[in-house]
Amino acid sequence: MVTHRYSLVLVDDQSIFLDGIESLLERMPEVHVIGKAHNGQAALALVAEHKPDLVLMDINMPGMDGIEASKRMRKASPETRVIVLSMYGHREFVLELLDSGVGGYLLKSTSKDELMAAIRTVAEGKQYIANELRALAKEADRHADRNGETKYGPLTSREVDVVKLILKERTTQEIAEALFLSVPTVETHRRNIFHKLDCRNIAGLVKYAMERGWGE
């Protein structure tokens, strides 16, 4: 017999995905979906009003991405536990969200059994990381490599500016002029961006930016 039902808010910009997840959760008698939202702002309003036990949320959403939304939710309702869903397992995503205190990180390719296991684990106050991503969470030297360089860290606001200009196909010289920086400084930012995001080429950077909702 279920003695406690966990209240849960679902967040994704695709209605068909929300409906599918809600259908799966109907098989979990200990979970009660109390609301659905299609963007970060609406989700934040639901959390502030209802103070749910759990939030299951996509990262890539219009207006406010899941990373920013999860940080604001923790301030609005400290007891609410957030489980993030993502199409990609970018190192910067995973580690930034884990450091911010989210309860779980799942890939959208997850199975229904893993989804249910994650919800139950996070509801009990523990952290759940997708099987494919657990190696990232266990990196003992994630803050520094052998050369003493930063191996992990959220992108700075300046690095975000550089990424957005790269997406617009601006050259290094054009980026330097737009941001009032020297060319060597822009080149350093580019190296740090690719290093932090573990991207090997522009295609990888585009995938990351699209997931954050920075692309056109």
C-alpha positions as CSV (number, residue, x, y, z in Angstrom):
1,M,0.0,0.0,0.0
2,V,1.3,3.4,-0.9
3,T,1.6,5.6,2.2
4,H,2.9,8.7,0.5
5,R,2.5,10.1,-3.0
6,Y,5.2,12.4,-4.4
7,S,3.9,15.4,-6.3
8,L,5.7,16.0,-9.6
9,V,5.8,18.7,-12.3
10,L,6.7,17.8,-15.9
11,V,8.5,20.3,-18.1
12,D,9.2,20.0,-21.8
13,D,8.4,22.2,-24.9
14,Q,7.0,19.2,-26.8
15,S,3.5,18.3,-25.8
16,I,3.7,14.7,-27.2
17,F,6.7,14.0,-25.1
18,L,5.0,15.4,-22.0
19,D,1.9,13.2,-22.6
20,G,4.1,10.1,-23.1
21,I,6.0,10.6,-19.9
22,E,2.7,11.3,-18.0
23,S,1.3,8.0,-19.4
24,L,4.4,6.1,-18.1
25,L,4.1,7.8,-14.7
26,E,0.5,6.6,-14.3
27,R,2.0,3.2,-13.6
28,M,3.7,4.6,-10.5
29,P,1.1,4.8,-7.8
30,E,3.5,6.7,-5.5
31,V,3.8,9.6,-8.0
32,H,1.2,12.2,-8.8
33,V,1.6,14.7,-11.7
34,I,0.2,18.0,-10.4
35,G,1.2,20.2,-13.4
36,K,2.9,20.5,-16.8
37,A,4.8,23.3,-18.4
38,H,6.2,24.0,-21.8
39,N,9.0,26.5,-20.8
40,G,11.2,27.4,-17.9
41,Q,9.3,30.5,-16.9
42,A,6.0,28.6,-16.6
43,A,7.7,25.7,-14.8
44,L,9.2,28.2,-12.3
45,A,5.8,29.7,-11.6
46,L,4.4,26.2,-10.9
47,V,7.2,25.3,-8.6
48,A,6.9,28.6,-6.7
49,E,3.1,28.0,-6.3
50,H,2.9,24.3,-5.5
51,K,6.3,23.5,-4.0
52,P,6.3,20.0,-5.6
53,D,8.5,17.1,-4.4
54,L,9.9,16.5,-7.9
55,V,10.4,18.2,-11.2
56,L,11.2,16.3,-14.4
57,M,12.6,18.8,-16.9
58,D,14.2,19.1,-20.3
59,I,17.2,21.4,-20.7
60,N,16.4,22.9,-24.1
61,M,13.4,25.1,-23.8
62,P,12.4,28.6,-25.1
63,G,12.9,31.6,-22.9
64,M,14.9,30.0,-20.1
65,D,16.9,26.8,-20.4
66,G,16.8,24.0,-17.9
67,I,20.1,24.8,-16.3
68,E,19.0,28.4,-15.4
69,A,15.5,27.2,-14.5
70,S,16.8,24.5,-12.1
71,K,18.9,27.0,-10.3
72,R,16.0,29.3,-9.8
73,M,13.7,26.5,-8.7
74,R,16.1,25.6,-5.9
75,K,15.9,29.1,-4.6
76,A,12.1,29.2,-5.0
77,S,11.5,25.8,-3.4
78,P,14.7,24.4,-1.7
79,E,13.0,21.0,-0.9
80,T,12.0,20.4,-4.6
81,R,14.2,17.8,-6.3
82,V,15.0,18.3,-10.0
83,I,15.6,15.5,-12.5
84,V,17.0,16.8,-15.8
85,L,16.4,15.2,-19.2
86,S,18.8,15.9,-22.1
87,M,19.4,14.7,-25.6
88,Y,23.2,15.0,-25.1
89,G,25.6,13.9,-22.4
90,H,28.0,16.9,-22.7
91,R,30.5,16.9,-19.9
92,E,29.8,20.6,-19.1
93,F,26.1,20.0,-18.9
94,V,26.4,17.0,-16.6
95,L,29.0,18.5,-14.2
96,E,27.4,22.0,-14.0
97,L,24.1,20.5,-13.1
98,L,25.5,18.1,-10.6
99,D,27.4,20.9,-9.0
100,S,24.3,23.0,-8.8
101,G,22.6,20.3,-6.8
102,V,20.1,18.6,-9.2
103,G,18.8,15.3,-8.0
104,G,19.2,13.4,-11.3
105,Y,20.4,13.5,-14.9
106,L,18.9,11.3,-17.6
107,L,19.3,11.0,-21.3
108,K,16.1,11.1,-23.4
109,S,17.1,7.7,-24.7
110,T,16.5,6.3,-21.3
111,S,14.3,3.2,-20.8
112,K,11.0,3.4,-18.9
113,D,12.6,1.2,-16.2
114,E,15.5,3.5,-15.7
115,L,13.2,6.5,-15.6
116,M,11.1,5.0,-12.9
117,A,14.2,4.0,-11.0
118,A,15.6,7.5,-11.2
119,I,12.3,9.0,-9.9
120,R,12.2,6.6,-7.0
121,T,15.9,7.2,-6.1
122,V,15.7,11.0,-6.3
123,A,12.4,11.0,-4.3
124,E,14.3,9.2,-1.5
125,G,16.8,12.1,-1.4
126,K,19.5,10.4,-3.3
127,Q,21.2,11.3,-6.6
128,Y,20.7,9.4,-9.8
129,I,22.9,9.6,-12.9
130,A,22.2,7.9,-16.2
131,N,24.2,4.7,-16.6
132,E,26.0,6.1,-19.7
133,L,27.1,9.2,-17.8
134,R,28.3,7.8,-14.5
135,A,32.0,7.8,-15.5
136,L,31.8,11.6,-15.9
137,A,30.5,12.1,-12.4
138,K,33.3,10.0,-11.0
139,E,36.2,11.9,-12.6
140,A,38.6,12.5,-9.7
141,D,40.6,15.1,-11.5
142,R,37.8,17.0,-13.2
143,H,39.0,20.4,-12.0
144,A,42.5,20.3,-13.3
145,D,44.4,18.3,-15.9
146,R,48.1,17.4,-15.8
147,N,49.1,20.8,-17.3
148,G,47.2,22.7,-14.6
149,E,44.5,23.9,-16.9
150,T,40.9,24.1,-16.0
151,K,39.4,20.8,-17.1
152,Y,35.8,21.6,-16.1
153,G,33.8,24.7,-15.3
154,P,30.7,26.4,-16.6
155,L,31.3,28.8,-19.4
156,T,31.9,32.4,-18.4
157,S,29.6,35.1,-19.8
158,R,32.4,36.2,-22.1
159,E,32.8,32.7,-23.4
160,V,29.1,32.5,-24.0
161,D,29.3,35.7,-26.1
162,V,32.1,34.1,-28.1
163,V,30.1,30.9,-28.7
164,K,27.1,32.9,-30.0
165,L,29.3,34.8,-32.4
166,I,31.0,31.6,-33.6
167,L,27.5,30.3,-34.4
168,K,27.0,33.4,-36.6
169,E,30.1,32.4,-38.5
170,R,32.1,35.4,-37.4
171,T,35.9,35.2,-37.8
172,T,38.2,35.5,-34.9
173,Q,39.1,39.1,-36.0
174,E,35.3,40.0,-36.2
175,I,34.7,38.5,-32.8
176,A,37.6,40.5,-31.4
177,E,36.2,43.7,-32.9
178,A,32.6,43.0,-31.7
179,L,33.7,42.3,-28.1
180,F,36.5,44.9,-27.9
181,L,39.1,42.1,-27.3
182,S,42.5,41.3,-28.8
183,V,42.7,38.5,-31.3
184,P,45.0,36.4,-29.0
185,T,42.4,36.8,-26.2
186,V,39.6,35.5,-28.5
187,E,41.8,32.6,-29.5
188,T,42.3,31.8,-25.9
189,H,38.6,31.9,-25.3
190,R,38.0,29.5,-28.2
191,R,40.5,27.0,-26.9
192,N,39.0,27.2,-23.4
193,I,35.5,26.7,-24.8
194,F,36.3,23.6,-26.8
195,H,38.3,22.3,-23.8
196,K,35.5,22.8,-21.3
197,L,32.8,21.4,-23.6
198,D,34.9,18.5,-24.7
199,C,34.1,19.4,-28.3
200,R,36.4,18.4,-31.1
201,N,35.0,20.6,-33.9
202,I,32.4,23.2,-34.7
203,A,29.7,20.5,-35.2
204,G,30.1,19.5,-31.6
205,L,29.9,23.1,-30.5
206,V,26.7,23.6,-32.5
207,K,25.1,20.6,-30.9
208,Y,25.9,22.0,-27.5
209,A,24.6,25.4,-28.4
210,M,21.3,24.1,-29.8
211,E,20.7,22.1,-26.6
212,R,21.2,25.3,-24.6
213,G,18.8,27.1,-27.0
214,W,21.4,29.5,-28.3
215,G,21.0,28.6,-32.0
216,E,18.6,30.0,-34.5
